């Protein structure tokens, strides 16, 4: 009986020691702002900001972060269109992605902030997204004008309204939320 108890205790101890430093194989790490790595379940902003580098191509993004680091991302093309606004060297980018178990960085959402800036109009809205997080409204009669913007976890936040960017082109912007899809054209 003592031998059986000893064997059970030794096996339990080996199991505890063996499991101490194991990690899940499919753990995804989100690369956040200032190149800090956080778990994807974190409630904070997982967007990384920087400038598009010369090494960017059709399926890869070279991002020179605000901290000065260079990260080469593979673009996840399982989503219909993960790149909004195009990839142009020197343009400011907002990227949401993760580092997989093999150490490869994968971008799931890329927004070209340089393309996003500018004057946008629709039937009932006329506003300008400006650098520094401000929005200028050109309709004085609007009851709740947008005054600020930011990118949060790959989504565009205008004041308190959160939108998914469905399409961002040189002359068009499609935003979607639970109230519908809103289309804007660029005013020059």
N, CA, C and O of each residue as an XYZ file, in Angstrom:
752
protein
N       0.816     -1.189      0.000
C       0.000      0.000      0.000
C       0.860      1.254      0.000
O       0.544      2.227     -0.685
N       1.981      1.234      0.789
C       2.872      2.393      0.828
C       3.511      2.626     -0.538
O       3.692      3.770     -0.956
N       3.855      1.528     -1.240
C       4.476      1.652     -2.559
C       3.493      2.287     -3.552
O       3.880      3.137     -4.354
N       2.253      1.882     -3.496
C       1.241      2.433     -4.385
C       1.032      3.922     -4.119
O       0.926      4.714     -5.055
N       0.974      4.299     -2.852
C       0.826      5.704     -2.491
C       2.034      6.509     -2.946
O       1.879      7.632     -3.426
N       3.238      5.956     -2.804
C       4.462      6.632     -3.233
C       4.457      6.830     -4.751
O       4.831      7.895     -5.243
N       4.036      5.811     -5.483
C       4.002      5.905     -6.945
C       3.000      6.980     -7.384
O       3.292      7.755     -8.294
N       1.835      7.036     -6.755
C       0.828      8.038     -7.093
C       1.343      9.444     -6.808
O       1.135     10.350     -7.615
N       2.009      9.641     -5.679
C       2.552     10.955     -5.324
C       3.637     11.362     -6.312
O       3.678     12.516     -6.739
N       4.518     10.430     -6.682
C       5.593     10.737     -7.637
C       4.997     11.089     -9.007
O       5.438     12.049     -9.639
N       4.011     10.331     -9.466
C       3.382     10.638    -10.757
C       2.681     11.998    -10.731
O       2.746     12.746    -11.707
N       2.024     12.316     -9.640
C       1.371     13.620     -9.526
C       2.395     14.744     -9.552
O       2.173     15.772    -10.191
N       3.515     14.557     -8.863
C       4.571     15.572     -8.852
C       5.169     15.742    -10.242
O       5.406     16.869    -10.674
N       5.418     14.639    -10.951
C       5.959     14.725    -12.313
C       4.976     15.421    -13.256
O       5.382     16.194    -14.123
N       3.705     15.148    -13.085
C       2.693     15.800    -13.917
C       2.682     17.304    -13.684
O       2.617     18.081    -14.637
N       2.746     17.714    -12.430
C       2.767     19.147    -12.124
C       4.013     19.818    -12.673
O       3.934     20.911    -13.234
N       5.172     19.170    -12.516
C       6.425     19.745    -13.017
C       6.418     19.773    -14.541
O       6.891     20.740    -15.138
N       5.892     18.736    -15.176
C       5.863     18.661    -16.635
C       4.945     19.686    -17.273
O       5.195     20.107    -18.402
N       3.901     20.097    -16.593
C       2.933     21.051    -17.145
C       3.261     22.494    -16.805
O       2.565     23.401    -17.260
N       4.281     22.724    -16.033
C       4.563     24.069    -15.529
C       4.763     25.100    -16.634
O       4.162     26.172    -16.567
N       5.580     24.824    -17.645
C       5.917     25.819    -18.664
C       5.309     25.521    -20.027
O       5.750     26.087    -21.028
N       4.315     24.654    -20.091
C       3.744     24.350    -21.402
C       2.814     25.473    -21.835
O       2.157     26.117    -21.018
N       2.779     25.689    -23.157
C       1.903     26.708    -23.741
C       1.006     26.028    -24.751
O       1.345     24.976    -25.292
N      -0.132     26.630    -24.999
C      -1.020     26.109    -26.021
C      -0.384     26.347    -27.379
O       0.241     27.384    -27.602
N      -0.540     25.392    -28.284
C       0.068     25.517    -29.608
C      -0.598     26.598    -30.443
O       0.054     27.196    -31.299
N      -1.860     26.860    -30.218
C      -2.564     27.832    -31.048
C      -2.771     29.169    -30.347
O      -3.687     29.913    -30.697
N      -1.942     29.480    -29.371
C      -2.052     30.760    -28.690
C      -1.672     31.870    -29.665
O      -0.617     31.813    -30.295
N      -2.525     32.872    -29.787
C      -2.238     34.014    -30.645
C      -1.902     35.203    -29.778
O      -2.614     35.512    -28.823
N      -0.823     35.861    -30.113
C      -0.423     37.054    -29.389
C      -0.724     38.244    -30.271
O      -0.331     38.268    -31.437
N      -1.401     39.212    -29.744
C      -1.720     40.429    -30.475
C      -0.585     41.409    -30.265
O      -0.138     41.618    -29.137
N      -0.122     42.007    -31.340
C       0.901     43.032    -31.225
C       0.181     44.351    -31.110
O      -0.490     44.787    -32.046
N       0.317     44.977    -29.979
C      -0.418     46.200    -29.698
C       0.400     47.440    -29.940
O       1.518     47.375    -30.452
N      -0.171     48.586    -29.563
C       0.477     49.872    -29.735
C       1.805     49.885    -28.994
O       1.924     49.252    -27.945
N       2.799     50.584    -29.509
C       4.160     50.657    -28.972
C       4.833     49.298    -28.993
O       5.750     49.047    -28.210
N       4.383     48.406    -29.890
C       4.970     47.097    -30.103
C       4.910     46.220    -28.865
O       5.723     45.305    -28.727
N       3.980     46.469    -27.968
C       3.815     45.610    -26.812
C       2.933     44.445    -27.205
O       2.017     44.592    -28.014
N       3.208     43.302    -26.638
C       2.453     42.108    -26.970
C       1.469     41.827    -25.861
O       1.835     41.774    -24.687
N       0.226     41.649    -26.236
C      -0.815     41.368    -25.261
C      -1.640     40.195    -25.741
O      -1.691     39.914    -26.939
N      -2.281     39.515    -24.823
C      -3.172     38.425    -25.170
C      -4.352     38.984    -25.947
O      -4.825     40.083    -25.658
N      -4.834     38.227    -26.939
C      -5.920     38.724    -27.775
C      -7.221     38.901    -27.004
O      -8.140     39.556    -27.494
N      -7.314     38.329    -25.806
C      -8.524     38.500    -25.006
C      -8.502     39.810    -24.221
O      -9.473     40.130    -23.535
N      -7.422     40.566    -24.310
C      -7.302     41.829    -23.589
C      -8.344     42.811    -24.104
O      -8.651     42.834    -25.296
N      -8.886     43.622    -23.202
C      -9.917     44.585    -23.581
C      -9.339     45.847    -24.211
O     -10.108     46.659    -24.724
N      -8.046     46.047    -24.199
C      -7.434     47.258    -24.722
C      -7.358     47.269    -26.232
O      -7.731     46.303    -26.898
N      -6.870     48.374    -26.762
C      -6.717     48.535    -28.202
C      -5.557     47.678    -28.685
O      -4.448     47.780    -28.160
N      -5.801     46.846    -29.668
C      -4.763     45.978    -30.211
C      -4.186     46.528    -31.512
O      -3.472     45.814    -32.216
N      -4.477     47.766    -31.838
C      -4.015     48.369    -33.084
C      -2.577     48.840    -32.946
O      -2.208     49.446    -31.940
N      -1.771     48.559    -33.958
C      -0.385     48.998    -34.009
C      -0.269     50.043    -35.116
O      -0.764     49.834    -36.224
N       0.375     51.153    -34.820
C       0.470     52.266    -35.764
C       1.894     52.401    -36.284
O       2.859     52.118    -35.574
N       2.007     52.837    -37.532
C       3.315     53.046    -38.120
C       3.189     53.516    -39.555
O       2.137     53.984    -39.992
N       4.297     53.378    -40.277
C       4.380     53.826    -41.663
C       4.649     52.614    -42.546
O       5.431     51.736    -42.183
N       4.008     52.570    -43.689
C       4.203     51.495    -44.658
C       5.610     51.590    -45.244
O       6.011     52.641    -45.744
N       6.351     50.492    -45.180
C       7.722     50.476    -45.673
C       7.820     50.094    -47.138
O       6.842     49.660    -47.747
N       9.025     50.263    -47.701
C       9.270     49.941    -49.108
C       9.176     48.445    -49.393
O       8.987     48.049    -50.542
N       9.305     47.611    -48.361
C       9.260     46.165    -48.542
C       7.858     45.596    -48.636
O       7.696     44.376    -48.639
N       6.851     46.432    -48.714
C       5.463     45.957    -48.804
C       5.158     45.499    -50.222
O       5.665     46.057    -51.195
N       4.316     44.467    -50.320
C       3.919     43.932    -51.622
C       2.455     43.509    -51.543
O       1.742     43.888    -50.614
N       2.014     42.724    -52.518
C       0.608     42.349    -52.598
C       0.126     41.566    -51.365
O      -0.986     41.802    -50.891
N       0.929     40.657    -50.850
C       0.509     39.813    -49.732
C       1.326     40.042    -48.471
O       1.202     39.280    -47.512
N       2.155     41.070    -48.454
C       2.968     41.366    -47.273
C       2.948     42.865    -46.990
O       2.810     43.690    -47.893
N       3.089     43.185    -45.717
C       3.180     44.578    -45.291
C       4.418     44.727    -44.438
O       4.597     44.005    -43.457
N       5.264     45.656    -44.806
C       6.389     46.022    -43.956
C       5.969     47.282    -43.213
O       5.758     48.332    -43.819
N       5.850     47.167    -41.891
C       5.410     48.281    -41.060
C       6.573     48.767    -40.216
O       7.184     47.998    -39.474
N       6.871     50.054    -40.339
C       7.859     50.696    -39.472
C       7.050     51.363    -38.373
O       6.408     52.389    -38.597
N       7.083     50.775    -37.183
C       6.212     51.212    -36.091
C       6.633     52.574    -35.569
O       7.728     53.060    -35.853
N       5.733     53.181    -34.795
C       6.044     54.463    -34.169
C       7.214     54.339    -33.204
O       7.898     55.325    -32.928
N       7.450     53.132    -32.687
C       8.575     52.896    -31.783
C       9.882     52.699    -32.553
O      10.947     52.610    -31.942
N       9.815     52.631    -33.899
C      11.008     52.492    -34.722
C      11.328     51.064    -35.130
O      12.298     50.839    -35.853
N      10.539     50.097    -34.688
C      10.759     48.701    -35.064
C      10.174     48.441    -36.447
O       9.216     49.096    -36.858
N      10.754     47.481    -37.160
C      10.233     47.069    -38.454
C       9.637     45.680    -38.312
O      10.314     44.748    -37.876
N       8.369     45.542    -38.681
C       7.673     44.260    -38.602
C       7.178     43.910    -39.994
O       6.536     44.721    -40.660
N       7.485     42.690    -40.428
C       6.995     42.188    -41.705
C       5.779     41.309    -41.444
O       5.885     40.265    -40.800
N       4.625     41.736    -41.946
C       3.368     41.019    -41.763
C       3.015     40.248    -43.029
O       3.231     40.736    -44.139
N       2.478     39.055    -42.862
C       1.768     38.376    -43.934
C       0.332     38.879    -43.860
O      -0.206     39.040    -42.765
N      -0.287     39.127    -44.990
C      -1.657     39.636    -44.999
C      -2.614     38.453    -45.060
O      -2.560     37.649    -45.990
N      -3.488     38.351    -44.064
C      -4.471     37.272    -43.968
C      -5.548     37.502    -45.018
O      -6.395     38.383    -44.874
N      -5.504     36.693    -46.081
C      -6.469     36.886    -47.159
C      -7.692     35.981    -47.016
O      -8.458     35.822    -47.966
N      -7.879     35.387    -45.833
C      -9.096     34.600    -45.624
C     -10.316     35.518    -45.514
O     -11.435     35.111    -45.826
N     -10.094     36.753    -45.070
C     -11.151     37.768    -45.052
C     -11.241     38.357    -46.461
O     -10.246     38.386    -47.185
N     -12.405     38.817    -46.842
C     -12.622     39.310    -48.204
C     -11.633     40.405    -48.595
O     -11.029     40.322    -49.664
N     -11.453     41.416    -47.771
C     -10.566     42.524    -48.118
C      -9.941     43.100    -46.848
O     -10.454     44.076    -46.300
N      -8.841     42.512    -46.374
C      -8.246     42.982    -45.118
C      -7.535     44.328    -45.230
O      -7.303     44.987    -44.216
N      -7.185     44.747    -46.452
C      -6.473     46.014    -46.642
C      -7.464     47.073    -47.114
O      -8.086     46.922    -48.165
N      -7.609     48.142    -46.337
C      -8.499     49.245    -46.698
C      -7.661     50.490    -46.972
O      -6.935     50.960    -46.096
N      -7.763     51.017    -48.176
C      -7.045     52.233    -48.532
C      -5.752     51.997    -49.279
O      -5.085     52.957    -49.662
N      -5.379     50.752    -49.496
C      -4.186     50.429    -50.262
C      -2.901     50.480    -49.455
O      -2.873     50.969    -48.325
N      -1.828     49.960    -50.065
C      -0.499     49.960    -49.458
C       0.408     50.862    -50.275
O       0.770     50.523    -51.402
N       0.773     51.986    -49.730
C       1.662     52.921    -50.406
C       2.794     53.258    -49.449
O       2.557     53.684    -48.319
N       4.016     53.066    -49.903
C       5.175     53.344    -49.052
C       5.127     54.788    -48.564
O       4.922     55.717    -49.345
N       5.319     54.956    -47.264
C       5.305     56.279    -46.654
C       3.973     56.668    -46.053
O       3.899     57.632    -45.290
N       2.909     55.932    -46.384
C       1.585     56.234    -45.821
C       1.481     55.720    -44.391
O       2.100     54.720    -44.028
N       0.705     56.408    -43.605
C       0.476     56.033    -42.205
C      -0.546     54.904    -42.157
O      -1.569     54.958    -42.839
N      -0.269     53.874    -41.345
C      -1.108     52.679    -41.283
C      -1.546     52.365    -39.857
O      -0.866     52.707    -38.890
N      -2.690     51.711    -39.752
C      -3.179     51.131    -38.496
C      -3.373     49.644    -38.767
O      -4.109     49.268    -39.680
N      -2.713     48.794    -37.974
C      -2.695     47.359    -38.239
C      -3.149     46.589    -37.005
O      -2.721     46.869    -35.885
N      -4.019     45.620    -37.232
C      -4.384     44.659    -36.196
C      -3.893     43.307    -36.684
O      -4.177     42.905    -37.812
N      -3.161     42.615    -35.836
C      -2.631     41.325    -36.227
C      -2.195     40.521    -35.026
O      -2.471     40.875    -33.880
N      -1.510     39.431    -35.313
C      -1.034     38.558    -34.246
C       0.250     37.865    -34.682
O       0.597     37.842    -35.863
N       0.935     37.309    -33.712
C       2.131     36.512    -33.954
C       1.756     35.066    -33.679
O       1.338     34.727    -32.572
N       1.907     34.208    -34.694
C       1.483     32.824    -34.514
C       2.552     32.005    -33.795
O       3.596     32.534    -33.412
N       2.288     30.723    -33.615
C       3.190     29.837    -32.878
C       4.541     29.685    -33.574
O       5.533     29.357    -32.922
N       4.596     29.918    -34.892
C       5.854     29.811    -35.640
C       6.652     31.103    -35.636
O       7.737     31.155    -36.214
N       6.141     32.142    -34.999
C       6.845     33.419    -34.941
C       6.552     34.345    -36.104
O       7.171     35.403    -36.219
N       5.619     33.969    -36.970
C       5.249     34.803    -38.112
C       4.178     35.809    -37.693
O       3.252     35.466    -36.959
N       4.308     37.039    -38.158
C       3.298     38.063    -37.902
C       2.272     38.027    -39.028
O       2.632     37.997    -40.205
N       0.998     38.032    -38.663
C      -0.093     38.023    -39.634
C      -1.008     39.203    -39.352
O      -1.443     39.403    -38.218
N      -1.299     39.982    -40.386
C      -2.200     41.136    -40.261
C      -3.599     40.711    -40.666
O      -3.802     40.175    -41.756
N      -4.565     40.952    -39.789
C      -5.960     40.625    -40.088
C      -6.745     41.844    -40.562
O      -7.776     41.703    -41.220
N      -6.260     43.042    -40.231
C      -6.923     44.279    -40.646
C      -5.874     45.370    -40.825
O      -5.075     45.630    -39.925
N      -5.882     46.003    -41.991
C      -4.943     47.087    -42.297
C      -5.751     48.271    -42.813
O      -6.515     48.146    -43.771
N      -5.574     49.417    -42.170
C      -6.270     50.635    -42.595
C      -5.223     51.685    -42.932
O      -4.367     52.003    -42.107
N      -5.293     52.223    -44.146
C      -4.399     53.288    -44.567
C      -4.972     54.605    -44.041
O      -5.954     55.122    -44.574
N      -4.353     55.135    -42.999
C      -4.854     56.361    -42.371
C      -4.676     57.577    -43.264
O      -5.464     58.520    -43.192
N      -3.651     57.567    -44.104
C      -3.432     58.681    -45.025
C      -4.592     58.780    -46.014
O      -5.041     59.880    -46.338
N      -5.075     57.638    -46.493
C      -6.220     57.624    -47.401
C      -7.500     58.024    -46.676
O      -8.372     58.663    -47.266
N      -7.621     57.656    -45.405
C      -8.823     57.972    -44.628
C      -8.981     59.474    -44.382
O     -10.103     59.978    -44.320
N      -7.867     60.185    -44.243
C      -7.936     61.626    -43.992
C      -8.543     62.345    -45.191
O      -8.318     61.953    -46.336
N      -9.300     63.381    -44.929
C      -9.861     64.175    -46.012
C     -11.328     64.474    -45.796
O     -11.909     64.136    -44.765
N     -11.920     65.121    -46.802
C     -13.303     65.586    -46.736
C     -14.216     64.536    -47.364
O     -13.997     64.109    -48.497
N     -15.246     64.123    -46.613
C     -16.192     63.110    -47.061
C     -17.610     63.671    -47.013
O     -17.968     64.376    -46.070
N     -18.426     63.357    -48.037
C     -19.798     63.859    -48.103
C     -20.759     62.727    -48.463
O     -20.402     61.766    -49.146
N     -21.993     62.878    -47.977
C     -23.112     62.019    -48.371
C     -24.336     62.922    -48.453
O     -24.200     64.146    -48.430
N     -25.514     62.347    -48.546
C     -26.723     63.170    -48.632
C     -26.950     63.997    -47.375
O     -27.438     65.124    -47.458
N     -26.603     63.453    -46.207
C     -26.887     64.161    -44.955
C     -25.650     64.491    -44.119
O     -25.782     65.072    -43.042
N     -24.469     64.137    -44.584
C     -23.236     64.405    -43.830
C     -22.230     65.114    -44.723
O     -22.168     64.877    -45.930
N     -21.444     65.989    -44.105
C     -20.358     66.681    -44.783
C     -19.312     66.967    -43.715
O     -19.472     67.881    -42.906
N     -18.238     66.176    -43.718
C     -17.250     66.282    -42.647
C     -15.850     66.033    -43.191
O     -15.673     65.493    -44.283
N     -14.865     66.438    -42.403
C     -13.469     66.239    -42.768
C     -12.753     65.533    -41.625
O     -12.749     66.012    -40.491
N     -12.145     64.386    -41.936
C     -11.321     63.669    -40.965
C      -9.931     64.275    -41.039
O      -9.284     64.242    -42.085
N      -9.477     64.830    -39.921
C      -8.201     65.537    -39.884
C      -7.193     64.779    -39.022
O      -7.559     63.937    -38.201
N      -5.921     65.098    -39.230
C      -4.873     64.511    -38.397
C      -5.071     64.931    -36.953
O      -5.633     65.988    -36.670
N      -4.606     64.093    -36.053
C      -4.700     64.423    -34.640
C      -5.999     63.997    -33.988
O      -6.231     64.311    -32.821
N      -6.855     63.286    -34.715
C      -8.083     62.771    -34.122
C      -9.260     63.718    -34.121
O     -10.223     63.496    -33.386
N      -9.213     64.769    -34.923
C     -10.343     65.703    -34.956
C     -11.153     65.525    -36.243
O     -10.632     65.126    -37.285
N     -12.430     65.833    -36.129
C     -13.340     65.809    -37.273
C     -14.004     67.169    -37.338
O     -14.511     67.675    -36.337
N     -13.995     67.759    -38.527
C     -14.646     69.054    -38.724
C     -15.935     68.818    -39.502
O     -15.923     68.219    -40.578
N     -17.037     69.291    -38.950
C     -18.344     69.146    -39.580
C     -18.681     70.431    -40.328
O     -18.488     71.526    -39.800
N     -19.187     70.301    -41.567
C     -19.514     71.464    -42.381
C     -21.012     71.728    -42.465
O     -21.433     72.634    -43.184
N     -21.823     70.958    -41.747
C     -23.265     71.200    -41.706
C     -23.593     71.764    -40.337
O     -23.524     71.054    -39.333
N     -23.948     73.034    -40.296
C     -24.191     73.713    -39.019
C     -25.468     73.230    -38.330
O     -25.561     73.285    -37.104
N     -26.444     72.760    -39.095
C     -27.724     72.352    -38.525
C     -27.697     70.950    -37.933
O     -28.693     70.517    -37.354
N     -26.598     70.236    -38.059
C     -26.545     68.858    -37.572
C     -26.666     68.822    -36.052
O     -26.001     69.584    -35.349
N     -27.521     67.930    -35.553
C     -27.794     67.879    -34.110
C     -26.680     67.197    -33.325
O     -26.404     67.584    -32.189
N     -26.044     66.200    -33.903
C     -24.983     65.474    -33.206
C     -23.779     65.318    -34.135
O     -23.523     64.216    -34.619
N     -23.038     66.392    -34.392
C     -21.924     66.303    -35.338
C     -20.757     65.504    -34.760
O     -20.501     65.522    -33.556
N     -20.063     64.807    -35.651
C     -18.853     64.105    -35.236
C     -17.755     65.136    -35.020
O     -17.574     66.032    -35.844
N     -17.028     65.019    -33.929
C     -15.955     65.966    -33.617
C     -14.614     65.287    -33.405
O     -13.577     65.950    -33.424
N     -14.617     63.965    -33.202
C     -13.356     63.253    -32.977
C     -13.406     61.885    -33.643
O     -14.478     61.338    -33.904
N     -12.208     61.340    -33.912
C     -12.120     60.014    -34.502
C     -10.890     59.305    -33.964
O      -9.937     59.934    -33.504
N     -10.933     57.976    -34.033
C      -9.777     57.140    -33.720
C     -10.033     55.753    -34.292
O     -11.164     55.393    -34.618
N      -8.970     54.994    -34.404
C      -9.079     53.595    -34.786
C      -8.919     52.789    -33.503
O      -7.952     52.982    -32.766
N      -9.855     51.893    -33.232
C      -9.811     51.072    -32.031
C     -10.089     49.623    -32.432
O     -11.185     49.294    -32.886
N      -9.093     48.773    -32.261
C      -9.196     47.355    -32.639
C      -9.632     47.176    -34.094
O     -10.434     46.296    -34.408
N      -9.100     48.015    -34.968
C      -9.391     47.897    -36.390
C     -10.718     48.475    -36.826
O     -11.125     48.278    -37.971
N     -11.396     49.174    -35.958
C     -12.679     49.807    -36.280
C     -12.528     51.321    -36.168
O     -11.722     51.819    -35.383
N     -13.315     52.047    -36.965
C     -13.312     53.505    -36.932
C     -14.333     53.975    -35.902
O     -15.510     53.623    -35.979
N     -13.876     54.771    -34.941
C     -14.761     55.316    -33.917
C     -14.893     56.814    -34.166
O     -13.916     57.556    -34.067
N     -16.108     57.253    -34.490
C     -16.422     58.669    -34.678
C     -17.289     59.081    -33.493
O     -18.443     58.664    -33.390
N     -16.736     59.899    -32.597
C     -17.371     60.211    -31.310
C     -17.630     58.901    -30.578
O     -16.689     58.235    -30.148
N     -18.896     58.527    -30.435
C     -19.245     57.264    -29.780
C     -19.721     56.207    -30.768
O     -20.014     55.079    -30.371
N     -19.803     56.551    -32.033
C     -20.272     55.616    -33.055
C     -19.098     54.783    -33.562
O     -18.074     55.329    -33.974
N     -19.251     53.470    -33.529
C     -18.201     52.560    -33.981
C     -18.615     51.946    -35.310
O     -19.728     51.440    -35.452
N     -17.701     51.995    -36.290
C     -17.983     51.508    -37.636
C     -16.915     50.523    -38.083
O     -15.741     50.649    -37.735
N     -17.346     49.548    -38.858
C     -16.431     48.708    -39.612
C     -16.234     49.394    -40.955
O     -17.201     49.828    -41.581
N     -14.990     49.492    -41.398
C     -14.723     50.080    -42.715
C     -14.866     48.966    -43.742
O     -14.003     48.094    -43.841
N     -15.959     48.993    -44.509
C     -16.193     47.984    -45.541
C     -15.350     48.247    -46.779
O     -14.861     47.313    -47.414
N     -15.180     49.519    -47.122
C     -14.391     49.873    -48.294
C     -13.826     51.273    -48.103
O     -14.541     52.198    -47.719
N     -12.544     51.414    -48.375
C     -11.882     52.716    -48.351
C     -11.044     52.820    -49.610
O     -10.046     52.118    -49.771
N     -11.468     53.709    -50.503
C     -10.742     53.911    -51.740
C     -10.340     55.360    -51.884
O     -10.530     56.161    -50.969
N      -9.788     55.691    -53.025
C      -9.345     57.060    -53.270
C     -10.513     58.037    -53.262
O     -10.345     59.198    -52.890
N     -11.703     57.576    -53.673
C     -12.845     58.489    -53.763
C     -14.103     57.991    -53.056
O     -15.147     58.633    -53.161
N     -14.038     56.869    -52.342
C     -15.236     56.347    -51.680
C     -14.902     55.739    -50.321
O     -13.805     55.228    -50.092
N     -15.887     55.813    -49.430
C     -15.766     55.282    -48.078
C     -17.100     54.649    -47.707
O     -18.134     55.317    -47.728
N     -17.080     53.357    -47.365
C     -18.278     52.650    -46.921
C     -18.070     52.250    -45.473
O     -17.141     51.510    -45.150
N     -18.946     52.746    -44.599
C     -18.895     52.432    -43.175
C     -20.133     51.630    -42.805
O     -21.227     51.888    -43.307
N     -19.950     50.649    -41.917
C     -21.076     49.810    -41.505
C     -21.118     49.687    -39.992
O     -20.090     49.514    -39.337
N     -22.323     49.780    -39.450
C     -22.559     49.465    -38.040
C     -23.926     48.799    -37.939
O     -24.497     48.407    -38.956
N     -24.457     48.667    -36.726
C     -25.733     47.967    -36.566
C     -26.919     48.736    -37.146
O     -28.013     48.181    -37.248
N     -26.733     49.983    -37.522
C     -27.809     50.775    -38.127
C     -27.813     50.701    -39.651
O     -28.764     51.163    -40.281
N     -26.782     50.136    -40.251
C     -26.742     50.000    -41.696
C     -25.378     50.326    -42.281
O     -24.382     50.438    -41.566
N     -25.358     50.475    -43.599
C     -24.144     50.821    -44.334
C     -24.277     52.261    -44.804
O     -25.296     52.651    -45.375
N     -23.243     53.037    -44.557
C     -23.238     54.457    -44.912
C     -22.166     54.682    -45.966
O     -21.019     54.271    -45.793
N     -22.545     55.339    -47.063
C     -21.607     55.577    -48.155
C     -21.268     57.059    -48.236
O     -22.124     57.929    -48.075
N     -19.997     57.313    -48.488
C     -19.505     58.686    -48.616
C     -18.609     58.755    -49.838
O     -17.968     57.777    -50.219
N     -18.580     59.936    -50.443
C     -17.626     60.165    -51.526
C     -16.698     61.291    -51.099
O     -17.058     62.156    -50.301
N     -15.504     61.253    -51.650
C     -14.516     62.272    -51.302
C     -14.839     63.562    -52.029
O     -15.122     63.566    -53.227
N     -14.792     64.659    -51.284
C     -14.969     65.978    -51.882
C     -13.598     66.612    -51.995
O     -12.799     66.575    -51.059
N     -13.338     67.197    -53.161
C     -12.013     67.783    -53.373
C     -11.998     69.250    -53.106
O     -10.957     69.892    -53.240
